[in-house]
Amino acid sequence: MKKEIIKSLTEDFESYANKTENGIEFWFARDLQHLLGYTEWRNFAKVINKAKTACETSGHNIADHFVDVNKMVSIGSGAERSVDDIMLTRFASYLIAQNGDPQKEAIAFAQNYFAVQTRKAEIIEKRINDWERLQARQKLTLSEKELSELIFERTGNDKNFGMIRSKGDQALFGLTTGQMKQRLGVKPNRPLADFLPTITIKAKDFTTEITIFNIRDKDISKGNRIAWEHIRNNKAVRKLLLERGI
């Protein structure tokens, strides 16, 4: 997530923060609905109910974190009407964010914003960057598992995957896996991907997904042909990264 977006979202969330007389921080549910991008209250209410269940399951008292209130809101021409609202603690807001779709930028931000007891954008930014890297790493693990199973299905040899992945790494990095580990100071028994930056992890995942797609689409069944396919895909992604100055 870009620094400018993190800064803007931090300012938005801060502007809607409130404090009780005892200094307890809270957000109104109607405001949080807007911040998280929910257009209809009824849809957001479902997320709130899930958060309440999570609150109770974790051993917390719902009434301590979700306080029902009524607010007067303007409906134009000087008229007002009463609407139901909820005062949400930081913990309640965190649980609501956790039950949202992290693919949406505001929700991914909120999951990290409410998890830290700080208002420093730099710390929130670091947490989000770490979170995005973890998401990318987990995605790579899944795609490599799928490729490994597919290679075994096609070749009947469970040793082919390690060889093919190693050749792909060499095509992507211009160095062998061992040489990359040595350059990055990685112990031989640790996975290289655990020490790569997020963009590189995503590049590895992308090439793996291309290889999986083409194995199925082109019905490739020979180990050497799969290896060649994976090498070509990694070389193509390496070329793209270099052209973009990465």
Backbone as CSV, one residue per row, in Angstrom:
resi,resn,N_x,N_y,N_z,CA_x,CA_y,CA_z,C_x,C_y,C_z
1,MET,0.845,-1.186,0.000,0.000,0.000,0.000,0.889,1.249,0.000
2,LYS,0.573,2.216,-0.840,1.396,3.412,-0.983,1.329,4.298,0.260
3,LYS,2.452,4.999,0.514,2.531,5.889,1.685,1.429,6.931,1.669
4,GLU,1.144,7.467,0.472,0.140,8.523,0.370,-1.242,8.007,0.785
5,ILE,-1.533,6.763,0.408,-2.828,6.173,0.756,-2.901,5.928,2.254
6,ILE,-1.806,5.399,2.828,-1.762,5.144,4.271,-1.950,6.448,5.038
7,LYS,-1.273,7.508,4.588,-1.391,8.813,5.255,-2.820,9.343,5.179
8,SER,-3.422,9.216,3.994,-4.778,9.711,3.798,-5.782,8.930,4.648
9,LEU,-5.653,7.604,4.663,-6.567,6.776,5.446,-6.373,7.008,6.944
10,THR,-5.116,7.180,7.358,-4.850,7.467,8.774,-5.570,8.744,9.196
11,GLU,-5.470,9.769,8.365,-6.137,11.046,8.671,-7.656,10.879,8.706
12,ASP,-8.199,10.068,7.781,-9.644,9.839,7.753,-10.114,9.147,9.035
13,PHE,-9.425,8.080,9.414,-9.825,7.316,10.599,-9.649,8.147,11.873
14,GLU,-8.582,8.954,11.895,-8.343,9.815,13.059,-9.432,10.870,13.200
15,SER,-9.896,11.372,12.074,-10.881,12.459,12.117,-12.222,11.994,12.691
16,TYR,-12.486,10.698,12.643,-13.747,10.171,13.166,-13.600,9.560,14.558
17,ALA,-12.382,9.579,15.111,-12.160,9.036,16.456,-12.766,9.967,17.502
18,ASN,-13.333,9.372,18.548,-13.922,10.130,19.656,-13.342,9.623,20.970
19,LYS,-13.594,10.359,22.049,-13.171,9.912,23.380,-14.283,10.156,24.386
20,THR,-14.441,9.187,25.298,-15.401,9.364,26.373,-14.808,10.301,27.425
21,GLU,-15.593,10.638,28.426,-15.098,11.492,29.509,-13.947,10.829,30.264
22,ASN,-13.917,9.489,30.202,-12.845,8.747,30.886,-11.627,8.536,29.990
23,GLY,-11.673,9.118,28.798,-10.537,9.018,27.893,-10.495,7.755,27.062
24,ILE,-11.602,7.000,27.004,-11.652,5.770,26.199,-11.959,6.128,24.752
25,GLU,-11.128,5.644,23.856,-11.267,5.938,22.435,-12.411,5.114,21.841
26,PHE,-13.214,5.726,20.972,-14.274,4.964,20.315,-14.629,5.587,18.965
27,TRP,-15.306,4.782,18.144,-15.800,5.229,16.841,-17.278,4.895,16.766
28,PHE,-18.042,5.740,16.101,-19.447,5.423,15.867,-19.548,4.457,14.686
29,ALA,-20.450,3.479,14.807,-20.598,2.462,13.761,-20.988,3.080,12.420
30,ARG,-21.828,4.097,12.451,-22.254,4.743,11.193,-21.067,5.387,10.488
31,ASP,-20.144,5.926,11.265,-18.937,6.519,10.677,-18.026,5.427,10.125
32,LEU,-17.895,4.339,10.899,-17.016,3.249,10.470,-17.564,2.581,9.210
33,GLN,-18.884,2.521,9.111,-19.508,2.000,7.890,-19.002,2.771,6.675
34,HIS,-19.001,4.080,6.799,-18.540,4.961,5.712,-17.043,4.761,5.449
35,LEU,-16.247,4.699,6.508,-14.797,4.558,6.366,-14.412,3.247,5.682
36,LEU,-15.175,2.185,5.960,-14.848,0.865,5.408,-15.496,0.610,4.049
37,GLY,-16.296,1.556,3.595,-16.845,1.453,2.238,-18.117,0.643,2.104
38,TYR,-18.857,0.462,3.201,-20.144,-0.238,3.118,-21.235,0.773,2.767
39,THR,-21.966,0.514,1.703,-22.985,1.473,1.256,-24.296,1.311,2.015
40,GLU,-24.608,0.096,2.449,-25.879,-0.141,3.135,-25.658,-0.574,4.576
41,TRP,-26.433,0.022,5.471,-26.319,-0.285,6.899,-26.639,-1.751,7.184
42,ARG,-27.623,-2.312,6.489,-28.026,-3.691,6.765,-26.879,-4.678,6.499
43,ASN,-26.071,-4.401,5.482,-24.914,-5.265,5.207,-23.840,-5.098,6.272
44,PHE,-23.645,-3.854,6.689,-22.645,-3.588,7.717,-23.094,-4.168,9.051
45,ALA,-24.393,-4.163,9.325,-24.928,-4.711,10.582,-24.610,-6.201,10.701
46,LYS,-24.594,-6.913,9.564,-24.252,-8.344,9.580,-22.800,-8.537,10.030
47,VAL,-21.926,-7.654,9.568,-20.518,-7.729,9.957,-20.367,-7.427,11.445
48,ILE,-21.141,-6.448,11.922,-21.108,-6.100,13.345,-21.527,-7.296,14.200
49,ASN,-22.562,-8.005,13.767,-23.030,-9.169,14.522,-21.970,-10.267,14.579
50,LYS,-21.249,-10.462,13.473,-20.148,-11.431,13.475,-19.060,-11.002,14.455
51,ALA,-18.794,-9.699,14.496,-17.776,-9.166,15.401,-18.201,-9.356,16.858
52,LYS,-19.482,-9.191,17.131,-19.992,-9.400,18.487,-19.798,-10.857,18.920
53,THR,-20.064,-11.774,18.000,-19.864,-13.195,18.292,-18.393,-13.475,18.591
54,ALA,-17.509,-12.882,17.783,-16.066,-13.053,18.004,-15.645,-12.466,19.341
55,CYS,-16.259,-11.356,19.709,-15.969,-10.694,20.988,-16.326,-11.616,22.150
56,GLU,-17.515,-12.188,22.071,-17.983,-13.082,23.135,-17.134,-14.346,23.199
57,THR,-16.813,-14.890,22.037,-15.997,-16.113,21.968,-14.624,-15.903,22.587
58,SER,-14.086,-14.700,22.431,-12.755,-14.412,22.971,-12.775,-14.100,24.464
59,GLY,-13.959,-14.190,25.077,-14.064,-14.005,26.520,-14.310,-12.583,26.974
60,HIS,-14.626,-11.682,26.045,-14.897,-10.286,26.399,-16.407,-10.044,26.511
61,ASN,-16.763,-9.064,27.278,-18.164,-8.687,27.444,-18.572,-7.777,26.285
62,ILE,-19.578,-8.198,25.534,-20.022,-7.424,24.369,-20.406,-6.002,24.761
63,ALA,-21.093,-5.867,25.886,-21.574,-4.546,26.325,-20.443,-3.571,26.633
64,ASP,-19.248,-4.101,26.891,-18.101,-3.230,27.169,-17.521,-2.618,25.904
65,HIS,-17.820,-3.216,24.758,-17.181,-2.789,23.508,-18.172,-2.333,22.431
66,PHE,-19.443,-2.745,22.578,-20.493,-2.346,21.627,-21.627,-1.708,22.435
67,VAL,-21.730,-0.381,22.393,-22.725,0.332,23.202,-23.768,0.952,22.278
68,ASP,-24.992,0.466,22.384,-26.077,0.988,21.536,-26.457,2.412,21.962
69,VAL,-26.605,3.294,20.976,-26.988,4.682,21.236,-27.948,5.150,20.148
70,ASN,-28.591,6.277,20.387,-29.418,6.946,19.380,-28.799,8.297,19.055
71,LYS,-28.796,8.638,17.774,-28.242,9.927,17.348,-29.270,10.665,16.504
72,MET,-29.231,11.965,16.592,-30.068,12.795,15.731,-29.252,13.190,14.507
73,VAL,-29.791,12.914,13.334,-29.089,13.266,12.103,-29.960,14.183,11.259
74,SER,-29.319,15.055,10.508,-30.033,16.003,9.658,-30.571,15.296,8.416
75,ILE,-31.799,15.609,8.052,-32.382,15.043,6.827,-32.754,16.150,5.836
76,GLY,-32.162,17.333,6.072,-32.384,18.441,5.156,-33.469,19.396,5.613
77,SER,-33.393,20.632,5.145,-34.375,21.686,5.475,-34.505,21.906,6.979
78,GLY,-33.412,21.663,7.709,-33.395,21.902,9.143,-34.041,20.803,9.970
79,ALA,-34.588,19.788,9.303,-35.252,18.694,10.022,-34.223,17.650,10.467
80,GLU,-34.561,16.920,11.517,-33.701,15.865,12.035,-34.527,14.627,12.345
81,ARG,-33.862,13.507,12.378,-34.527,12.285,12.814,-33.557,11.438,13.614
82,SER,-34.088,10.548,14.427,-33.273,9.690,15.283,-32.891,8.413,14.534
83,VAL,-31.623,8.023,14.642,-31.158,6.763,14.036,-30.399,5.959,15.088
84,ASP,-30.463,4.649,14.941,-29.700,3.771,15.825,-28.226,3.834,15.445
85,ASP,-27.370,3.810,16.436,-25.934,3.785,16.194,-25.278,2.974,17.306
86,ILE,-23.999,2.744,17.186,-23.268,1.957,18.185,-21.928,2.624,18.443
87,MET,-21.592,2.786,19.705,-20.260,3.258,20.073,-19.341,2.030,20.117
88,LEU,-18.263,2.086,19.354,-17.358,0.946,19.217,-15.983,1.269,19.790
89,THR,-15.484,0.417,20.665,-14.123,0.587,21.149,-13.147,0.218,20.028
90,ARG,-11.874,0.485,20.266,-10.854,0.093,19.276,-10.899,-1.420,19.046
91,PHE,-11.101,-2.184,20.126,-11.167,-3.641,20.007,-12.366,-4.064,19.169
92,ALA,-13.520,-3.458,19.394,-14.711,-3.768,18.605,-14.489,-3.413,17.139
93,SER,-13.878,-2.271,16.898,-13.593,-1.834,15.528,-12.627,-2.804,14.845
94,TYR,-11.664,-3.290,15.614,-10.707,-4.275,15.083,-11.430,-5.556,14.665
95,LEU,-12.342,-6.037,15.508,-13.080,-7.265,15.196,-13.958,-7.082,13.963
96,ILE,-14.542,-5.897,13.825,-15.349,-5.613,12.637,-14.481,-5.640,11.385
97,ALA,-13.320,-5.007,11.455,-12.403,-4.985,10.311,-11.954,-6.401,9.957
98,GLN,-11.721,-7.222,10.972,-11.272,-8.595,10.750,-12.319,-9.431,10.023
99,ASN,-13.578,-9.039,10.137,-14.657,-9.775,9.472,-15.000,-9.198,8.103
100,GLY,-14.191,-8.236,7.641,-14.396,-7.646,6.320,-13.490,-8.287,5.279
101,ASP,-13.584,-7.822,4.065,-12.804,-8.349,2.944,-11.464,-7.615,2.848
102,PRO,-10.335,-8.295,3.167,-9.031,-7.616,3.154,-8.548,-7.227,1.756
103,GLN,-9.258,-7.689,0.717,-8.899,-7.267,-0.634,-9.270,-5.805,-0.859
104,LYS,-10.195,-5.295,-0.014,-10.572,-3.882,-0.104,-9.566,-3.069,0.697
105,GLU,-9.026,-2.055,0.069,-7.915,-1.291,0.635,-8.234,-0.721,2.020
106,ALA,-9.416,-0.138,2.170,-9.778,0.480,3.448,-9.873,-0.552,4.565
107,ILE,-10.365,-1.744,4.231,-10.497,-2.796,5.248,-9.135,-3.368,5.617
108,ALA,-8.271,-3.572,4.634,-6.913,-4.044,4.918,-6.193,-3.043,5.813
109,PHE,-6.386,-1.758,5.532,-5.795,-0.713,6.369,-6.354,-0.784,7.784
110,ALA,-7.687,-0.888,7.892,-8.346,-0.892,9.207,-7.901,-2.072,10.066
111,GLN,-7.689,-3.218,9.445,-7.252,-4.389,10.197,-5.939,-4.124,10.919
112,ASN,-5.089,-3.355,10.286,-3.803,-3.013,10.891,-3.899,-1.780,11.788
113,TYR,-4.682,-0.807,11.380,-4.841,0.437,12.152,-5.377,0.161,13.551
114,PHE,-6.410,-0.643,13.631,-7.029,-0.917,14.929,-6.246,-1.933,15.763
115,ALA,-5.289,-2.614,15.131,-4.508,-3.620,15.859,-3.371,-3.002,16.666
116,VAL,-2.977,-1.791,16.329,-1.855,-1.160,17.038,-2.348,-0.016,17.918
117,GLN,-1.770,0.104,19.083,-2.165,1.158,20.023,-1.313,2.411,19.785
118,THR,-1.365,2.906,18.587,-0.575,4.077,18.243,-1.245,4.828,17.120
119,ARG,-0.893,6.086,16.978,-1.426,6.880,15.871,-0.320,7.284,14.897
120,LYS,0.843,6.716,15.079,1.951,7.083,14.200,1.808,6.369,12.855
121,ALA,1.682,7.155,11.796,1.488,6.590,10.463,2.646,5.685,10.059
122,GLU,3.875,6.016,10.521,5.044,5.225,10.140,4.940,3.795,10.682
123,ILE,4.437,3.664,11.919,4.304,2.340,12.519,3.179,1.567,11.832
124,ILE,2.089,2.271,11.522,0.980,1.628,10.808,1.459,1.162,9.430
125,GLU,2.250,2.005,8.767,2.773,1.665,7.443,3.639,0.408,7.500
126,LYS,4.520,0.326,8.512,5.391,-0.846,8.641,4.556,-2.092,8.872
127,ARG,3.547,-1.983,9.721,2.699,-3.143,10.001,1.982,-3.605,8.731
128,ILE,1.464,-2.646,7.948,0.778,-2.999,6.711,1.739,-3.661,5.728
129,ASN,2.963,-3.117,5.618,3.956,-3.706,4.723,4.290,-5.135,5.133
130,ASP,4.429,-5.351,6.452,4.711,-6.699,6.949,3.542,-7.630,6.661
131,TRP,2.333,-7.092,6.840,1.123,-7.882,6.593,1.018,-8.258,5.111
132,GLU,1.294,-7.311,4.222,1.220,-7.577,2.789,2.268,-8.609,2.370
133,ARG,3.451,-8.532,2.993,4.504,-9.505,2.685,4.086,-10.902,3.128
134,LEU,3.481,-10.993,4.313,3.013,-12.282,4.821,1.935,-12.863,3.920
135,GLN,1.004,-12.010,3.460,-0.045,-12.470,2.549,0.563,-13.020,1.257
136,ALA,1.562,-12.319,0.728,2.223,-12.752,-0.506,2.953,-14.071,-0.292
137,ARG,3.600,-14.194,0.865,4.354,-15.429,1.166,3.413,-16.621,1.280
138,GLN,2.278,-16.414,1.927,1.297,-17.494,2.075,0.718,-17.894,0.725
139,LYS,0.495,-16.903,-0.136,-0.019,-17.186,-1.481,1.001,-17.981,-2.274
140,LEU,2.293,-17.638,-2.168,3.337,-18.371,-2.876,3.395,-19.824,-2.394
141,THR,3.261,-20.020,-1.097,3.267,-21.378,-0.548,2.157,-22.217,-1.179
142,LEU,0.973,-21.630,-1.329,-0.156,-22.350,-1.912,0.081,-22.676,-3.391
143,SER,0.595,-21.706,-4.147,0.818,-21.943,-5.572,1.946,-22.952,-5.799
144,GLU,2.994,-22.904,-4.956,4.073,-23.880,-5.091,3.602,-25.284,-4.710
145,LYS,2.714,-25.366,-3.739,2.138,-26.666,-3.364,1.332,-27.227,-4.527
146,GLU,0.556,-26.345,-5.171,-0.246,-26.781,-6.319,0.645,-27.240,-7.465
147,LEU,1.731,-26.501,-7.724,2.659,-26.885,-8.787,3.340,-28.210,-8.463
148,SER,3.750,-28.384,-7.208,4.402,-29.624,-6.789,3.489,-30.824,-7.022
149,GLU,2.219,-30.681,-6.625,1.259,-31.778,-6.803,1.003,-32.048,-8.281
150,LEU,0.961,-30.981,-9.067,0.718,-31.126,-10.502,1.896,-31.821,-11.183
151,ILE,3.113,-31.464,-10.797,4.305,-32.094,-11.382,4.343,-33.583,-11.041
152,PHE,4.017,-33.909,-9.786,3.994,-35.324,-9.389,2.917,-36.081,-10.155
153,GLU,1.760,-35.428,-10.329,0.654,-36.040,-11.076,1.058,-36.329,-12.518
154,ARG,1.839,-35.403,-13.120,2.210,-35.542,-14.531,3.433,-36.434,-14.743
155,THR,4.376,-36.425,-13.785,5.636,-37.145,-13.996,5.799,-38.372,-13.101
156,GLY,5.061,-38.422,-12.000,5.189,-39.544,-11.076,6.460,-39.500,-10.247
157,ASN,7.146,-38.353,-10.261,8.415,-38.211,-9.528,8.310,-37.018,-8.590
158,ASP,8.396,-37.277,-7.275,8.256,-36.183,-6.319,9.536,-35.362,-6.145
159,LYS,10.618,-35.763,-6.829,11.872,-35.014,-6.742,11.984,-33.950,-7.834
160,ASN,11.116,-34.041,-8.831,11.195,-33.108,-9.955,10.899,-31.665,-9.550
161,PHE,10.004,-31.481,-8.580,9.595,-30.128,-8.215,10.768,-29.291,-7.731
162,GLY,11.595,-29.856,-6.830,12.732,-29.117,-6.298,13.688,-28.684,-7.394
163,MET,13.930,-29.579,-8.344,14.826,-29.269,-9.454,14.241,-28.184,-10.347
164,ILE,12.951,-28.299,-10.644,12.287,-27.339,-11.526,12.204,-25.965,-10.861
165,ARG,11.890,-25.938,-9.574,11.833,-24.657,-8.861,13.198,-23.994,-8.832
166,SER,14.251,-24.791,-8.622,15.613,-24.259,-8.578,16.005,-23.643,-9.919
167,LYS,15.646,-24.309,-10.999,15.956,-23.782,-12.335,15.162,-22.497,-12.603
168,GLY,13.938,-22.472,-12.095,13.118,-21.266,-12.248,13.725,-20.100,-11.487
169,ASP,14.201,-20.355,-10.278,14.840,-19.302,-9.475,16.062,-18.742,-10.191
170,GLN,16.847,-19.640,-10.774,18.063,-19.188,-11.467,17.699,-18.302,-12.662
171,ALA,16.626,-18.665,-13.354,16.180,-17.857,-14.491,15.639,-16.504,-14.027
172,LEU,15.004,-16.465,-12.865,14.418,-15.222,-12.356,15.471,-14.290,-11.762
173,PHE,16.407,-14.865,-11.005,17.388,-14.051,-10.291,18.724,-13.899,-11.018
174,GLY,18.999,-14.774,-11.987,20.300,-14.746,-12.641,21.359,-15.417,-11.796
175,LEU,20.940,-16.033,-10.685,21.840,-16.761,-9.787,21.124,-18.027,-9.319
176,THR,21.887,-19.020,-8.897,21.279,-20.229,-8.362,20.666,-19.916,-6.999
177,THR,19.821,-20.829,-6.530,19.210,-20.646,-5.215,20.282,-20.525,-4.140
178,GLY,21.316,-21.388,-4.238,22.417,-21.352,-3.276,23.162,-20.027,-3.295
179,GLN,23.404,-19.512,-4.493,24.106,-18.233,-4.621,23.265,-17.084,-4.064
180,MET,21.936,-17.147,-4.288,21.051,-16.119,-3.742,21.047,-16.159,-2.224
181,LYS,21.024,-17.357,-1.664,21.044,-17.486,-0.202,22.340,-16.918,0.366
182,GLN,23.427,-17.187,-0.327,24.722,-16.679,0.119,24.754,-15.161,0.053
183,ARG,24.190,-14.593,-1.001,24.175,-13.132,-1.153,23.337,-12.477,-0.072
184,LEU,22.206,-13.121,0.288,21.293,-12.539,1.277,21.600,-12.977,2.709
185,GLY,22.616,-13.835,2.862,22.971,-14.301,4.199,21.963,-15.264,4.792
186,VAL,21.346,-16.067,3.929,20.327,-17.029,4.364,20.970,-18.380,4.651
187,LYS,20.602,-18.972,5.759,21.127,-20.294,6.105,20.645,-21.323,5.085
188,PRO,21.497,-22.316,4.767,21.151,-23.302,3.733,19.838,-24.031,3.971
189,ASN,19.459,-24.219,5.244,18.242,-24.985,5.546,16.974,-24.124,5.600
190,ARG,17.111,-22.812,5.327,15.945,-21.917,5.353,15.459,-21.645,3.930
191,PRO,14.119,-21.540,3.734,13.586,-21.231,2.398,14.005,-19.831,1.953
192,LEU,14.430,-19.711,0.712,14.859,-18.425,0.172,13.724,-17.401,0.227
193,ALA,12.506,-17.843,-0.066,11.369,-16.917,-0.140,11.093,-16.201,1.179
194,ASP,11.533,-16.778,2.306,11.311,-16.140,3.612,12.104,-14.841,3.758
195,PHE,13.067,-14.617,2.862,13.954,-13.462,2.993,13.888,-12.519,1.787
196,LEU,12.946,-12.763,0.913,12.809,-11.927,-0.280,11.838,-10.781,-0.027
197,PRO,12.019,-9.650,-0.720,11.059,-8.547,-0.597,9.715,-8.941,-1.215
198,THR,8.675,-8.225,-0.841,7.317,-8.569,-1.273,7.189,-8.645,-2.786
199,ILE,7.753,-7.678,-3.509,7.605,-7.652,-4.965,8.221,-8.894,-5.607
200,THR,9.317,-9.389,-5.038,9.978,-10.572,-5.582,9.190,-11.837,-5.263
201,ILE,8.607,-11.882,-4.076,7.746,-13.023,-3.719,6.565,-13.093,-4.680
202,LYS,5.978,-11.930,-4.979,4.844,-11.894,-5.900,5.268,-12.288,-7.317
203,ALA,6.503,-11.930,-7.681,7.018,-12.315,-8.994,7.157,-13.834,-9.087
204,LYS,7.687,-14.454,-8.025,7.809,-15.915,-7.986,6.434,-16.580,-8.066
205,ASP,5.484,-16.005,-7.348,4.133,-16.554,-7.362,3.513,-16.433,-8.751
206,PHE,3.744,-15.290,-9.388,3.193,-15.056,-10.726,3.733,-16.076,-11.731
207,THR,5.055,-16.294,-11.709,5.637,-17.264,-12.647,5.125,-18.671,-12.351
208,THR,4.940,-18.975,-11.089,4.432,-20.303,-10.717,3.012,-20.493,-11.241
209,GLU,2.198,-19.462,-11.107,0.817,-19.538,-11.597,0.781,-19.686,-13.121
210,ILE,1.678,-18.985,-13.818,1.746,-19.113,-15.282,2.112,-20.542,-15.661
211,THR,3.101,-21.099,-14.961,3.535,-22.471,-15.255,2.403,-23.461,-15.016
212,ILE,1.684,-23.302,-13.914,0.548,-24.187,-13.619,-0.483,-24.113,-14.741
213,PHE,-0.799,-22.872,-15.145,-1.793,-22.676,-16.198,-1.351,-23.358,-17.495
214,ASN,-0.100,-23.138,-17.897,0.371,-23.670,-19.167,0.542,-25.184,-19.158
215,ILE,0.892,-25.754,-18.007,0.988,-27.222,-17.915,-0.367,-27.837,-18.259
216,ARG,-1.410,-27.232,-17.711,-2.758,-27.753,-17.958,-3.242,-27.393,-19.365
217,ASP,-3.008,-26.149,-19.753,-3.511,-25.685,-21.051,-2.832,-26.395,-22.214
218,LYS,-1.514,-26.630,-22.083,-0.749,-27.278,-23.152,-0.581,-28.779,-22.935
219,ASP,-1.167,-29.276,-21.839,-1.114,-30.701,-21.491,0.340,-31.215,-21.472
220,ILE,1.195,-30.521,-20.729,2.610,-30.907,-20.616,2.761,-32.001,-19.561
221,SER,3.463,-33.076,-19.915,3.580,-34.196,-18.978,5.021,-34.645,-18.734
222,LYS,5.955,-34.172,-19.533,7.360,-34.561,-19.368,8.073,-33.592,-18.422
223,GLY,8.897,-34.147,-17.543,9.610,-33.325,-16.574,10.477,-32.264,-17.206
224,ASN,11.201,-32.615,-18.280,12.099,-31.647,-18.916,11.325,-30.533,-19.620
225,ARG,10.141,-30.864,-20.154,9.316,-29.838,-20.804,8.704,-28.884,-19.773
226,ILE,8.328,-29.445,-18.615,7.793,-28.598,-17.544,8.885,-27.647,-17.052
227,ALA,10.107,-28.190,-16.912,11.239,-27.373,-16.461,11.485,-26.236,-17.457
228,TRP,11.461,-26.547,-18.731,11.705,-25.537,-19.757,10.603,-24.471,-19.735
229,GLU,9.371,-24.908,-19.539,8.247,-23.973,-19.452,8.438,-23.017,-18.271
230,HIS,8.844,-23.566,-17.134,9.030,-22.751,-15.935,10.202,-21.785,-16.101
231,ILE,11.256,-22.223,-16.755,12.406,-21.358,-17.012,11.998,-20.191,-17.917
232,ARG,11.271,-20.490,-18.981,10.816,-19.444,-19.908,9.957,-18.403,-19.194
233,ASN,9.064,-18.867,-18.343,8.180,-17.940,-17.623,8.967,-17.048,-16.675
234,ASN,9.938,-17.622,-15.988,10.763,-16.840,-15.068,11.636,-15.837,-15.815
235,LYS,12.144,-16.232,-16.972,12.952,-15.305,-17.774,12.096,-14.127,-18.249
236,ALA,10.847,-14.422,-18.636,9.949,-13.367,-19.116,9.637,-12.367,-17.991
237,VAL,9.402,-12.880,-16.781,9.099,-11.997,-15.650,10.351,-11.219,-15.240
238,ARG,11.521,-11.872,-15.288,12.774,-11.172,-14.989,12.973,-9.996,-15.949
239,LYS,12.707,-10.229,-17.239,12.848,-9.182,-18.257,11.923,-8.010,-17.941
240,LEU,10.684,-8.328,-17.551,9.715,-7.285,-17.217,10.177,-6.476,-16.003
241,LEU,10.658,-7.156,-14.962,11.115,-6.468,-13.760,12.293,-5.535,-14.067
242,LEU,13.233,-6.027,-14.866,14.403,-5.218,-15.210,14.004,-4.000,-16.044
243,GLU,13.047,-4.208,-16.957,12.574,-3.090,-17.780,11.896,-2.009,-16.943
244,ARG,11.273,-2.442,-15.839,10.580,-1.499,-14.959,11.480,-0.977,-13.845
245,GLY,12.755,-1.314,-13.920,13.719,-0.805,-12.945,13.620,-1.448,-11.570
246,ILE,13.124,-2.693,-11.524,12.977,-3.400,-10.236,14.087,-4.446,-10.084
